């Protein structure tokens, strides 16, 4: 266990919470950067022994303060509030703060496929941040999550009504990741930095087809769920349309068997197991 804390940025979000949970399971000291320490989810972290500090991904001053004395930092950026240029600014604030403080190890959660010149705006913004990270002098590891299982929750009402809408052919496998698996892998990287510094590692837990996903959801819910293929061109958001066009084309290319064999201590959740845990109570 590191004597100094590990800093987790955006610790109450999906990725940050998964990493925090995994670090706490390994009895690591955790410092959490959150927007509002008085919010209930932040208070819950404090009650578990986490050092909670206020700040934001775009506020360099708060990032510098939070990073001081940290053994490592788990960082991520998001375009989904203010756009991809704001995301790049977040990345630059994080990298600048890390360089000033001389952070011993920065783990940046990017996205799988960011190195493929995909044309997906929120992939390309992360690629720009990756390039600046690699060209700097902060020791780093880059993680590339694929599509999260939890993204299906955005269509929960339709799924409960018996339809899984996905802009993919029925037999096209989609590499996906369970957030706890990301958390477990990131915790390992943060606690054993010497094994991972300088690497870029893409992550996937499973690669079900839409038909297999619908079958797993049917079993979890106890009633039939059918896949409905939506043309990518029908997706209204241009960024998401570009993403689904990419996933219908080159797509992610994680070597899942090799990844899982290299880290057998990670649970590597199947989509079917995730569906059962997540949806069984909705029967």
Backbone as CSV, one residue per row, in Angstrom:
resi,resn,N_x,N_y,N_z,CA_x,CA_y,CA_z,C_x,C_y,C_z
1,UNK,0.843,-1.197,0.000,0.000,0.000,0.000,0.881,1.251,0.000
2,UNK,0.609,2.179,-0.866,1.382,3.404,-0.932,1.130,4.235,0.323
3,UNK,2.204,4.852,0.868,2.033,5.717,2.030,1.331,7.001,1.627
4,UNK,1.664,7.507,0.429,0.994,8.695,-0.061,-0.321,8.286,-0.719
5,UNK,-1.292,9.183,-0.755,-2.583,8.820,-1.357,-2.510,8.772,-2.870
6,UNK,-3.412,8.022,-3.439,-3.670,8.049,-4.877,-4.808,9.031,-5.105
7,UNK,-4.598,9.970,-6.027,-5.640,10.951,-6.347,-6.500,10.436,-7.488
8,UNK,-7.802,10.468,-7.296,-8.759,10.092,-8.336,-9.557,11.329,-8.711
9,UNK,-9.457,11.737,-9.969,-10.223,12.884,-10.442,-11.638,12.450,-10.790
10,UNK,-12.601,13.366,-10.621,-14.010,13.076,-10.907,-14.426,11.782,-10.215
11,UNK,-14.147,11.713,-8.916,-14.257,10.459,-8.183,-15.686,9.986,-7.944
12,UNK,-16.665,10.856,-8.156,-18.051,10.419,-7.970,-18.716,10.041,-9.295
13,UNK,-17.989,10.166,-10.405,-18.514,9.734,-11.699,-18.356,8.232,-11.876
14,UNK,-18.807,7.724,-13.014,-18.792,6.286,-13.239,-17.407,5.673,-13.174
15,UNK,-16.458,6.235,-13.930,-15.109,5.688,-13.931,-14.401,5.965,-12.606
16,UNK,-14.481,7.206,-12.143,-13.787,7.561,-10.916,-14.258,6.755,-9.725
17,UNK,-15.558,6.519,-9.655,-16.088,5.740,-8.529,-15.601,4.295,-8.604
18,UNK,-15.522,3.734,-9.807,-15.042,2.360,-9.958,-13.584,2.234,-9.534
19,UNK,-12.771,3.216,-9.909,-11.356,3.193,-9.523,-11.217,3.381,-8.015
20,UNK,-11.980,4.306,-7.454,-11.939,4.522,-6.010,-12.328,3.265,-5.252
21,UNK,-13.400,2.607,-5.675,-13.838,1.375,-5.022,-12.741,0.320,-5.055
22,UNK,-12.101,0.172,-6.223,-11.062,-0.852,-6.369,-9.848,-0.533,-5.498
23,UNK,-9.469,0.743,-5.428,-8.334,1.124,-4.581,-8.650,0.882,-3.112
24,UNK,-9.860,1.206,-2.691,-10.240,0.981,-1.301,-10.251,-0.506,-0.975
25,UNK,-10.669,-1.326,-1.930,-10.655,-2.776,-1.714,-9.241,-3.294,-1.493
26,UNK,-8.272,-2.573,-2.052,-6.875,-2.960,-1.883,-6.195,-2.171,-0.762
27,UNK,-7.004,-1.517,0.047,-6.553,-0.806,1.243,-5.564,0.322,0.931
28,UNK,-5.722,0.918,-0.226,-4.912,2.071,-0.581,-5.515,3.339,0.010
29,UNK,-4.681,4.315,0.260,-5.167,5.636,0.650,-5.645,6.350,-0.606
30,UNK,-6.804,6.956,-0.528,-7.396,7.600,-1.699,-7.736,9.050,-1.372
31,UNK,-7.379,9.926,-2.301,-7.809,11.322,-2.276,-8.728,11.519,-3.475
32,UNK,-9.870,12.111,-3.272,-10.873,12.242,-4.334,-11.115,13.705,-4.654
33,UNK,-10.965,14.057,-5.922,-11.318,15.406,-6.374,-12.770,15.390,-6.839
34,UNK,-13.592,16.242,-6.247,-15.011,16.341,-6.594,-15.384,17.809,-6.720
35,UNK,-16.462,18.064,-7.418,-16.907,19.456,-7.566,-17.442,20.012,-6.260
36,UNK,-18.243,19.200,-5.560,-18.920,19.677,-4.354,-18.770,18.644,-3.238
37,UNK,-17.864,18.877,-2.290,-17.669,17.915,-1.204,-18.886,17.718,-0.317
38,UNK,-19.859,18.623,-0.399,-21.041,18.506,0.448,-22.129,17.620,-0.149
39,UNK,-21.952,17.250,-1.412,-22.967,16.384,-2.016,-22.956,15.008,-1.361
40,UNK,-24.085,14.334,-1.454,-24.245,13.054,-0.754,-23.214,12.029,-1.213
41,UNK,-22.976,11.932,-2.540,-22.042,10.915,-3.005,-20.622,11.206,-2.547
42,UNK,-20.266,12.488,-2.441,-18.943,12.847,-1.924,-18.852,12.538,-0.431
43,UNK,-19.916,12.817,0.298,-19.933,12.508,1.732,-19.836,11.005,1.979
44,UNK,-20.433,10.218,1.094,-20.317,8.768,1.227,-18.869,8.313,1.096
45,UNK,-18.128,8.946,0.180,-16.708,8.621,0.048,-15.952,9.017,1.311
46,UNK,-16.247,10.200,1.845,-15.583,10.648,3.065,-15.845,9.681,4.218
47,UNK,-17.058,9.164,4.293,-17.413,8.220,5.353,-16.677,6.890,5.218
48,UNK,-16.141,6.630,4.022,-15.365,5.398,3.806,-13.866,5.634,3.988
49,UNK,-13.513,6.817,4.450,-12.116,7.102,4.724,-11.376,7.795,3.613
50,UNK,-12.085,8.221,2.574,-11.457,8.924,1.455,-11.263,10.392,1.829
51,UNK,-10.106,10.928,1.464,-9.846,12.356,1.630,-10.490,13.094,0.459
52,UNK,-11.518,13.853,0.704,-12.285,14.513,-0.343,-11.856,15.974,-0.451
53,UNK,-11.503,16.387,-1.675,-11.096,17.773,-1.911,-11.926,18.345,-3.055
54,UNK,-12.122,19.656,-3.015,-12.931,20.325,-4.033,-12.068,20.757,-5.213
55,UNK,-12.649,20.684,-6.399,-11.948,21.143,-7.593,-12.683,20.714,-8.841
56,UNK,-12.106,21.069,-9.979,-12.710,20.665,-11.240,-11.619,20.328,-12.238
57,UNK,-11.993,19.631,-13.298,-11.032,19.181,-14.301,-10.451,20.341,-15.090
58,UNK,-11.105,21.473,-15.085,-10.630,22.615,-15.863,-9.974,23.693,-15.007
59,UNK,-9.917,23.482,-13.701,-9.350,24.473,-12.792,-7.940,24.041,-12.401
60,UNK,-6.954,24.623,-13.085,-5.577,24.201,-12.882,-5.139,24.375,-11.426
61,UNK,-5.558,25.457,-10.793,-5.157,25.704,-9.413,-5.617,24.606,-8.472
62,UNK,-6.881,24.191,-8.619,-7.394,23.136,-7.738,-6.730,21.796,-8.055
63,UNK,-6.367,21.586,-9.318,-5.669,20.354,-9.695,-4.282,20.307,-9.077
64,UNK,-3.566,21.426,-9.127,-2.236,21.490,-8.516,-2.333,21.174,-7.028
65,UNK,-3.277,21.798,-6.342,-3.429,21.576,-4.903,-3.748,20.123,-4.594
66,UNK,-4.620,19.531,-5.398,-5.020,18.142,-5.150,-3.899,17.162,-5.441
67,UNK,-3.056,17.481,-6.424,-1.990,16.556,-6.818,-0.790,16.573,-5.890
68,UNK,-0.619,17.631,-5.110,0.557,17.713,-4.247,0.577,16.550,-3.255
69,UNK,1.688,15.841,-3.222,1.849,14.731,-2.287,1.210,13.432,-2.715
70,UNK,0.631,13.398,-3.916,-0.011,12.162,-4.381,1.019,11.210,-4.973
71,UNK,0.849,9.929,-4.710,1.731,8.908,-5.270,1.421,8.649,-6.732
72,UNK,0.217,8.922,-7.116,-0.219,8.726,-8.493,-1.564,9.389,-8.685
73,UNK,-1.954,9.552,-9.945,-3.208,10.238,-10.272,-3.952,9.441,-11.333
74,UNK,-5.240,9.219,-11.098,-6.126,8.686,-12.133,-6.892,9.860,-12.709
75,UNK,-6.733,10.083,-14.021,-7.313,11.259,-14.669,-8.179,10.856,-15.848
76,UNK,-9.176,11.650,-16.113,-10.012,11.488,-17.292,-10.528,12.858,-17.688
77,UNK,-11.037,12.956,-18.892,-11.620,14.192,-19.406,-12.957,13.856,-20.042
78,UNK,-13.793,14.867,-20.215,-15.100,14.608,-20.820,-15.493,15.710,-21.782
79,UNK,-16.045,15.337,-22.952,-16.549,16.338,-23.889,-18.049,16.538,-23.763
80,UNK,-18.691,15.788,-22.886,-20.148,15.692,-22.942,-20.873,16.801,-22.191
81,UNK,-20.121,17.722,-21.599,-20.755,18.876,-20.964,-20.582,20.134,-21.807
82,UNK,-19.358,20.357,-22.301,-19.071,21.617,-23.002,-18.398,21.432,-24.346
83,UNK,-18.264,20.184,-24.829,-17.704,19.955,-26.151,-16.252,19.508,-26.135
84,UNK,-15.759,19.141,-27.316,-14.438,18.528,-27.408,-13.314,19.536,-27.152
85,UNK,-13.482,20.800,-27.532,-12.425,21.769,-27.262,-12.290,22.012,-25.763
86,UNK,-13.412,22.006,-25.062,-13.361,22.123,-23.600,-12.682,20.899,-23.006
87,UNK,-12.911,19.737,-23.610,-12.240,18.531,-23.122,-10.723,18.651,-23.283
88,UNK,-10.274,19.145,-24.420,-8.833,19.326,-24.631,-8.272,20.303,-23.609
89,UNK,-9.015,21.346,-23.298,-8.550,22.291,-22.275,-8.452,21.617,-20.911
90,UNK,-9.404,20.744,-20.603,-9.309,19.974,-19.367,-8.009,19.166,-19.349
91,UNK,-7.750,18.476,-20.455,-6.539,17.664,-20.534,-5.287,18.491,-20.325
92,UNK,-5.252,19.661,-20.945,-4.071,20.514,-20.799,-3.920,21.026,-19.369
93,UNK,-5.028,21.337,-18.710,-4.957,21.764,-17.314,-4.408,20.643,-16.438
94,UNK,-4.875,19.423,-16.691,-4.407,18.263,-15.916,-2.920,18.026,-16.151
95,UNK,-2.499,18.044,-17.409,-1.096,17.767,-17.726,-0.188,18.868,-17.194
96,UNK,-0.633,20.118,-17.285,0.168,21.227,-16.777,0.327,21.138,-15.265
97,UNK,-0.765,20.829,-14.573,-0.702,20.684,-13.113,0.212,19.524,-12.733
98,UNK,0.096,18.405,-13.442,0.918,17.230,-13.143,2.396,17.529,-13.351
99,UNK,2.705,18.290,-14.391,4.099,18.646,-14.662,4.643,19.574,-13.574
100,UNK,3.818,20.540,-13.146,4.280,21.467,-12.109,4.572,20.738,-10.800
101,UNK,3.693,19.827,-10.445,3.825,19.124,-9.170,4.834,17.977,-9.269
102,UNK,5.183,17.608,-10.488,6.031,16.436,-10.739,5.385,15.163,-10.204
103,UNK,4.167,14.930,-10.659,3.427,13.734,-10.280,4.245,12.496,-10.669
104,UNK,4.411,11.543,-9.760,5.227,10.363,-10.065,4.647,9.466,-11.161
105,UNK,3.309,9.475,-11.313,2.678,8.584,-12.293,1.259,9.071,-12.552
106,UNK,0.951,9.333,-13.812,-0.383,9.774,-14.218,-1.014,8.688,-15.087
107,UNK,-2.138,8.174,-14.655,-2.894,7.203,-15.438,-4.045,7.945,-16.095
108,UNK,-4.005,8.019,-17.425,-5.022,8.757,-18.166,-5.983,7.785,-18.829
109,UNK,-7.267,7.921,-18.514,-8.298,7.098,-19.130,-8.774,7.791,-20.392
110,UNK,-8.393,7.250,-21.532,-8.724,7.803,-22.839,-9.890,7.006,-23.423
111,UNK,-9.710,6.443,-24.590,-10.737,5.591,-25.195,-10.055,4.665,-26.188
112,UNK,-10.522,3.448,-26.262,-10.012,2.521,-27.271,-10.329,3.082,-28.654
113,UNK,-9.368,2.980,-29.552,-9.568,3.486,-30.904,-9.101,4.909,-31.111
114,UNK,-8.673,5.582,-30.042,-8.215,6.964,-30.188,-6.962,7.057,-31.048
115,UNK,-6.254,5.943,-31.189,-5.020,5.929,-31.983,-5.258,5.513,-33.433
116,UNK,-6.529,5.425,-33.841,-6.840,4.915,-35.180,-7.261,6.008,-36.167
117,UNK,-7.141,7.278,-35.789,-7.617,8.365,-36.658,-9.046,8.066,-37.096
118,UNK,-9.892,7.848,-36.109,-11.252,7.360,-36.326,-12.186,8.386,-36.941
119,UNK,-11.895,9.674,-36.753,-12.828,10.704,-37.188,-13.970,10.921,-36.214
120,UNK,-13.937,10.243,-35.068,-14.946,10.436,-34.026,-14.484,11.606,-33.158
121,UNK,-15.256,12.682,-33.068,-14.766,13.868,-32.352,-14.263,13.590,-30.944
122,UNK,-15.021,12.803,-30.145,-14.569,12.608,-28.768,-13.478,11.555,-28.653
123,UNK,-13.161,10.842,-29.728,-11.954,10.019,-29.773,-10.762,10.908,-30.130
124,UNK,-10.959,11.760,-31.126,-9.860,12.599,-31.613,-9.404,13.600,-30.559
125,UNK,-10.341,14.104,-29.745,-9.945,15.031,-28.677,-9.057,14.323,-27.662
126,UNK,-9.381,13.099,-27.364,-8.546,12.333,-26.430,-7.195,12.001,-27.058
127,UNK,-7.187,11.764,-28.371,-5.917,11.512,-29.051,-4.999,12.727,-28.934
128,UNK,-5.557,13.916,-29.008,-4.752,15.135,-28.865,-4.155,15.222,-27.464
129,UNK,-4.946,14.870,-26.466,-4.439,14.889,-25.092,-3.357,13.827,-24.918
130,UNK,-3.600,12.635,-25.467,-2.594,11.578,-25.402,-1.266,12.048,-25.992
131,UNK,-1.323,12.707,-27.137,-0.098,13.149,-27.807,0.679,14.118,-26.933
132,UNK,-0.027,15.035,-26.271,0.659,15.988,-25.398,1.216,15.298,-24.164
133,UNK,0.500,14.283,-23.671,0.984,13.529,-22.516,2.269,12.780,-22.869
134,UNK,2.259,12.114,-24.007,3.417,11.323,-24.428,4.637,12.209,-24.685
135,UNK,4.409,13.405,-25.189,5.528,14.295,-25.515,6.061,15.044,-24.296
136,UNK,5.383,14.952,-23.169,5.818,15.638,-21.957,6.770,14.788,-21.139
137,UNK,7.002,15.218,-19.890,7.946,14.494,-19.045,7.302,13.891,-17.798
138,UNK,5.956,13.805,-17.782,5.263,13.163,-16.664,5.177,11.666,-16.943
139,UNK,5.662,10.805,-16.037,5.509,9.354,-16.231,4.027,9.006,-16.343
140,UNK,3.672,8.203,-17.332,2.254,7.978,-17.619,1.970,6.536,-18.001
141,UNK,0.703,6.187,-17.868,0.116,5.008,-18.497,-1.215,5.455,-19.073
142,UNK,-1.508,5.043,-20.290,-2.784,5.376,-20.934,-3.654,4.129,-20.979
143,UNK,-4.877,4.251,-20.507,-5.857,3.178,-20.604,-6.898,3.564,-21.646
144,UNK,-7.323,2.590,-22.448,-8.309,2.839,-23.492,-9.544,1.974,-23.304
145,UNK,-10.522,2.434,-22.535,-11.754,1.658,-22.371,-12.529,1.572,-23.685
146,UNK,-13.159,0.438,-23.910,-14.103,0.295,-25.011,-15.481,0.777,-24.534
147,UNK,-16.500,0.423,-25.257,-17.895,0.792,-24.940,-18.283,0.177,-23.587
148,UNK,-18.854,0.958,-22.705,-19.212,0.442,-21.389,-20.545,-0.317,-21.428
149,UNK,-20.604,-1.426,-20.701,-21.878,-2.138,-20.535,-22.971,-1.170,-20.086
150,UNK,-22.610,-0.272,-19.162,-23.601,0.632,-18.573,-24.250,1.567,-19.579
151,UNK,-23.644,1.710,-20.760,-24.262,2.564,-21.772,-25.657,2.056,-22.147
152,UNK,-25.884,0.755,-21.973,-27.205,0.197,-22.273,-28.285,0.786,-21.375
153,UNK,-27.900,1.299,-20.220,-28.882,1.853,-19.297,-29.542,3.102,-19.861
154,UNK,-28.878,3.742,-20.836,-29.496,4.895,-21.484,-30.755,4.530,-22.248
155,UNK,-30.877,3.266,-22.611,-32.083,2.786,-23.286,-32.927,1.895,-22.404
156,UNK,-32.862,2.127,-21.088,-33.525,1.232,-20.136,-35.026,1.090,-20.398
157,UNK,-35.685,2.211,-20.687,-37.140,2.142,-20.888,-37.488,1.266,-22.088
158,UNK,-36.718,1.404,-23.160,-36.956,0.586,-24.355,-36.650,-0.883,-24.074
159,UNK,-35.589,-1.142,-23.335,-35.237,-2.528,-23.014,-36.333,-3.163,-22.166
160,UNK,-36.809,-2.428,-21.175,-37.895,-2.954,-20.350,-39.148,-3.186,-21.175
161,UNK,-39.278,-2.447,-22.272,-40.394,-2.643,-23.185,-40.136,-3.729,-24.219
162,UNK,-38.963,-4.361,-24.160,-38.690,-5.500,-25.028,-37.830,-5.225,-26.248
163,UNK,-37.214,-4.032,-26.326,-36.438,-3.687,-27.522,-35.063,-3.150,-27.118
164,UNK,-34.012,-3.709,-27.731,-32.651,-3.206,-27.595,-32.290,-2.509,-28.895
165,UNK,-32.260,-1.181,-28.859,-31.904,-0.400,-30.046,-30.394,-0.238,-30.107
166,UNK,-29.779,-0.719,-31.194,-28.339,-0.526,-31.381,-28.058,-0.302,-32.856
167,UNK,-27.234,0.669,-33.193,-26.896,0.910,-34.602,-25.820,-0.057,-35.103
168,UNK,-26.117,-1.340,-34.993,-25.196,-2.388,-35.424,-25.988,-3.528,-36.048
169,UNK,-25.389,-4.250,-36.995,-26.015,-5.480,-37.478,-26.133,-6.491,-36.346
170,UNK,-27.075,-7.389,-36.467,-27.356,-8.345,-35.399,-26.158,-9.200,-35.036
171,UNK,-25.288,-9.481,-36.021,-24.179,-10.402,-35.787,-22.825,-9.698,-35.646
172,UNK,-22.837,-8.376,-35.455,-21.585,-7.629,-35.339,-21.176,-7.536,-33.866
173,UNK,-20.064,-8.170,-33.511,-19.607,-8.137,-32.123,-19.208,-6.716,-31.734
174,UNK,-19.513,-6.362,-30.493,-19.169,-5.047,-29.961,-18.346,-5.244,-28.689
175,UNK,-17.064,-4.895,-28.751,-16.220,-4.995,-27.568,-16.684,-3.995,-26.525
176,UNK,-16.836,-4.493,-25.290,-17.402,-3.680,-24.217,-16.663,-3.939,-22.910
177,UNK,-16.886,-3.041,-21.940,-16.148,-3.095,-20.687,-17.070,-2.851,-19.502
178,UNK,-16.883,-3.639,-18.452,-17.568,-3.408,-17.178,-16.773,-2.377,-16.378
179,UNK,-17.448,-1.404,-15.814,-16.731,-0.380,-15.050,-15.915,-0.978,-13.892
180,UNK,-16.433,-1.960,-13.150,-15.580,-2.541,-12.096,-14.301,-3.176,-12.646
181,UNK,-14.347,-3.699,-13.859,-13.131,-4.257,-14.453,-12.130,-3.152,-14.761
182,UNK,-12.621,-2.010,-15.267,-11.746,-0.846,-15.445,-11.145,-0.445,-14.108
183,UNK,-11.985,-0.390,-13.075,-11.493,0.007,-11.758,-10.403,-0.911,-11.249
184,UNK,-10.620,-2.218,-11.384,-9.637,-3.187,-10.905,-8.328,-3.068,-11.668
185,UNK,-8.419,-2.897,-12.979,-7.208,-2.790,-13.797,-6.472,-1.492,-13.471
186,UNK,-7.205,-0.388,-13.381,-6.577,0.895,-13.079,-5.921,0.878,-11.703
187,UNK,-6.553,0.237,-10.720,-5.967,0.151,-9.381,-4.640,-0.595,-9.426
188,UNK,-4.591,-1.675,-10.196,-3.341,-2.424,-10.353,-2.253,-1.533,-10.953
189,UNK,-2.603,-0.790,-11.981,-1.631,0.090,-12.641,-1.146,1.175,-11.681
190,UNK,-2.054,1.739,-10.908,-1.697,2.804,-9.977,-0.825,2.306,-8.832
191,UNK,-1.045,1.080,-8.406,-0.308,0.542,-7.260,0.971,-0.179,-7.652
192,UNK,1.108,-0.526,-8.939,2.318,-1.180,-9.441,2.830,-0.419,-10.668
193,UNK,3.123,0.869,-10.520,3.406,1.696,-11.693,4.599,1.227,-12.508
194,UNK,5.598,0.659,-11.870,6.792,0.253,-12.601,6.530,-0.767,-13.692
195,UNK,5.435,-1.509,-13.561,5.110,-2.527,-14.557,4.413,-1.944,-15.783
196,UNK,3.953,-0.692,-15.684,3.065,-0.160,-16.716,3.485,1.185,-17.298
197,UNK,4.452,1.862,-16.708,4.816,3.202,-17.166,5.195,3.179,-18.645
198,UNK,4.642,4.146,-19.378,4.934,4.283,-20.799,4.071,3.445,-21.711
199,UNK,3.150,2.659,-21.148,2.316,1.780,-21.964,0.962,2.410,-22.275
200,UNK,0.399,1.975,-23.393,-0.988,2.302,-23.752,-1.729,0.981,-23.844
201,UNK,-2.758,0.796,-23.008,-3.424,-0.495,-22.879,-4.919,-0.309,-23.092
202,UNK,-5.465,-1.005,-24.083,-6.905,-0.932,-24.330,-7.609,-2.071,-23.596
203,UNK,-8.828,-1.799,-23.130,-9.508,-2.709,-22.217,-10.889,-3.106,-22.727
204,UNK,-11.190,-4.392,-22.640,-12.536,-4.900,-22.945,-12.794,-6.122,-22.087
205,UNK,-14.016,-6.245,-21.616,-14.417,-7.393,-20.801,-15.027,-8.500,-21.642
206,UNK,-15.742,-8.137,-22.709,-16.497,-9.112,-23.501,-16.767,-8.496,-24.869
207,UNK,-17.216,-9.316,-25.796,-17.527,-8.822,-27.145,-18.777,-9.507,-27.683
208,UNK,-19.938,-9.266,-27.052,-21.168,-9.886,-27.534,-21.714,-9.194,-28.774
209,UNK,-22.451,-9.933,-29.565,-23.208,-9.340,-30.667,-24.506,-8.760,-30.108
210,UNK,-25.185,-7.902,-30.844,-26.472,-7.394,-30.368,-27.481,-8.509,-30.073
211,UNK,-27.472,-9.571,-30.877,-28.390,-10.686,-30.613,-28.043,-11.349,-29.294
212,UNK,-26.758,-11.532,-29.030,-26.348,-12.117,-27.752,-26.678,-11.197,-26.586
213,UNK,-26.532,-9.900,-26.797,-26.905,-8.945,-25.753,-28.401,-9.034,-25.458
214,UNK,-29.216,-9.086,-26.500,-30.666,-9.183,-26.320,-31.043,-10.477,-25.609
215,UNK,-30.356,-11.559,-25.948,-30.612,-12.837,-25.289,-30.273,-12.774,-23.801
216,UNK,-29.134,-12.147,-23.472,-28.738,-12.023,-22.070,-29.731,-11.150,-21.302
217,UNK,-30.184,-10.077,-21.919,-31.167,-9.213,-21.275,-32.498,-9.935,-21.097
218,UNK,-32.867,-10.750,-22.069,-34.099,-11.552,-21.960,-34.019,-12.481,-20.758
219,UNK,-32.856,-13.161,-20.604,-32.693,-14.084,-19.482,-32.725,-13.338,-18.151
220,UNK,-32.106,-12.157,-18.107,-32.072,-11.396,-16.865,-33.455,-10.877,-16.479
221,UNK,-34.227,-10.449,-17.481,-35.537,-9.860,-17.215,-36.655,-10.889,-17.120
222,UNK,-36.408,-12.078,-17.651,-37.446,-13.101,-17.658,-38.526,-12.852,-18.689
223,UNK,-38.213,-12.019,-19.682,-39.134,-11.780,-20.787,-38.323,-11.381,-22.019
224,UNK,-38.919,-11.568,-23.189,-38.161,-11.427,-24.419,-37.760,-9.985,-24.695
225,UNK,-36.479,-9.830,-25.065,-35.944,-8.567,-25.569,-35.366,-8.851,-26.949
226,UNK,-35.741,-8.049,-27.931,-35.278,-8.239,-29.301,-34.403,-7.074,-29.726
227,UNK,-33.378,-7.370,-30.496,-32.518,-6.322,-31.032,-33.196,-5.652,-32.217
228,UNK,-33.137,-4.326,-32.242,-33.597,-3.565,-33.397,-32.411,-2.778,-33.935
229,UNK,-32.031,-3.078,-35.160,-30.884,-2.398,-35.760,-31.301,-1.029,-36.270
230,UNK,-30.599,-0.003,-35.810,-30.858,1.378,-36.206,-29.740,1.813,-37.150
231,UNK,-30.031,2.373,-38.319,-28.953,2.845,-39.193,-28.136,3.932,-38.505
232,UNK,-26.804,3.854,-38.559,-25.990,4.915,-37.944,-26.375,6.308,-38.432
233,UNK,-26.795,6.414,-39.692,-27.180,7.713,-40.241,-28.378,8.312,-39.520
234,UNK,-29.146,7.464,-38.826,-30.334,7.951,-38.122,-30.013,8.504,-36.739
235,UNK,-28.766,8.335,-36.286,-28.369,8.853,-34.969,-28.237,10.373,-35.079
236,UNK,-28.958,11.100,-34.236,-29.032,12.555,-34.375,-27.762,13.294,-34.002
237,UNK,-27.098,12.885,-32.918,-25.910,13.583,-32.469,-24.731,13.275,-33.395
238,UNK,-24.089,14.292,-33.991,-23.015,14.031,-34.956,-21.844,13.243,-34.380
239,UNK,-21.489,13.521,-33.124,-20.392,12.793,-32.486,-20.758,11.322,-32.337
240,UNK,-21.967,11.046,-31.842,-22.401,9.659,-31.674,-22.581,8.969,-33.023
241,UNK,-23.052,9.707,-34.012,-23.181,9.134,-35.359,-21.819,8.715,-35.889
242,UNK,-20.819,9.552,-35.679,-19.465,9.210,-36.117,-18.943,7.996,-35.364
243,UNK,-19.253,7.899,-34.077,-18.807,6.750,-33.293,-19.417,5.452,-33.819
244,UNK,-20.729,5.475,-34.081,-21.375,4.250,-34.556,-20.933,3.905,-35.969
245,UNK,-20.619,4.900,-36.762,-20.051,4.623,-38.089,-18.704,3.918,-37.939
246,UNK,-17.886,4.403,-37.001,-16.601,3.757,-36.710,-16.797,2.329,-36.215
247,UNK,-17.770,2.122,-35.322,-17.988,0.784,-34.759,-18.570,-0.172,-35.791
248,UNK,-19.236,0.355,-36.797,-19.696,-0.486,-37.906,-18.572,-0.743,-38.913
249,UNK,-17.517,0.044,-38.831,-16.383,-0.096,-39.747,-15.212,-0.757,-39.065
250,UNK,-14.094,-0.024,-38.877,-12.907,-0.636,-38.272,-13.165,-1.162,-36.868
251,UNK,-13.869,-0.370,-36.062,-14.211,-0.795,-34.709,-13.006,-0.917,-33.790
252,UNK,-13.289,-1.281,-32.532,-12.230,-1.534,-31.571,-11.443,-2.775,-31.994
253,UNK,-10.201,-2.878,-31.507,-9.401,-4.041,-31.861,-8.576,-4.534,-30.672
254,UNK,-9.236,-4.662,-29.532,-8.579,-5.206,-28.344,-8.368,-6.708,-28.543
255,UNK,-7.174,-7.170,-28.228,-6.891,-8.610,-28.220,-7.366,-9.147,-26.869
256,UNK,-8.655,-9.483,-26.802,-9.271,-9.832,-25.525,-8.640,-11.071,-24.886
257,UNK,-8.410,-12.171,-25.598,-7.799,-13.336,-24.945,-6.435,-13.029,-24.320
258,UNK,-5.607,-12.290,-25.034,-4.288,-11.964,-24.502,-4.397,-11.038,-23.291
259,UNK,-5.266,-10.044,-23.375,-5.476,-9.127,-22.255,-5.914,-9.889,-21.013
260,UNK,-6.915,-10.741,-21.155,-7.451,-11.449,-20.000,-6.440,-12.432,-19.429
261,UNK,-5.679,-13.084,-20.298,-4.652,-14.024,-19.822,-3.549,-13.296,-19.064
262,UNK,-3.274,-12.043,-19.456,-2.192,-11.296,-18.817,-2.585,-10.794,-17.436
263,UNK,-3.868,-10.642,-17.184,-4.336,-10.147,-15.891,-5.523,-10.990,-15.397
264,UNK,-5.248,-12.245,-15.026,-6.333,-13.135,-14.595,-6.962,-12.721,-13.271
265,UNK,-6.273,-11.845,-12.509,-6.831,-11.419,-11.228,-8.012,-10.468,-11.390
266,UNK,-8.174,-9.870,-12.588,-9.348,-9.041,-12.872,-10.513,-9.960,-13.199
267,UNK,-11.681,-9.638,-12.714,-12.829,-10.549,-12.875,-13.257,-10.729,-14.320
268,UNK,-13.056,-9.703,-15.153,-13.449,-9.727,-16.562,-14.888,-10.220,-16.712
269,UNK,-15.788,-9.360,-16.350,-17.221,-9.644,-16.326,-17.769,-9.884,-17.725
270,UNK,-18.574,-10.914,-17.881,-19.260,-11.128,-19.157,-20.485,-10.229,-19.224
271,UNK,-20.940,-9.948,-20.452,-22.154,-9.136,-20.593,-23.330,-9.843,-19.927
272,UNK,-23.398,-11.168,-20.050,-24.510,-11.916,-19.452,-24.517,-11.760,-17.939
273,UNK,-23.337,-11.836,-17.300,-23.277,-11.657,-15.848,-23.660,-10.235,-15.460
274,UNK,-23.164,-9.242,-16.231,-23.537,-7.857,-15.948,-25.042,-7.672,-16.071
275,UNK,-25.637,-8.231,-17.118,-27.078,-8.088,-17.334,-27.853,-8.693,-16.174
276,UNK,-27.410,-9.851,-15.714,-28.118,-10.506,-14.607,-28.047,-9.650,-13.344
277,UNK,-26.866,-9.141,-13.020,-26.695,-8.345,-11.813,-27.479,-7.031,-11.902
278,UNK,-27.532,-6.465,-13.096,-28.100,-5.132,-13.256,-29.606,-5.138,-13.449
279,UNK,-30.117,-6.145,-14.126,-31.513,-6.135,-14.547,-32.410,-7.146,-13.859
280,UNK,-31.844,-8.081,-13.095,-32.676,-9.135,-12.494,-33.740,-8.556,-11.574
281,UNK,-33.419,-7.461,-10.892,-34.395,-6.868,-9.978,-35.530,-6.161,-10.689
282,UNK,-35.407,-5.998,-12.022,-36.461,-5.322,-12.797,-37.504,-6.309,-13.306
283,UNK,-37.409,-7.559,-12.920,-38.373,-8.562,-13.377,-39.797,-8.168,-12.986
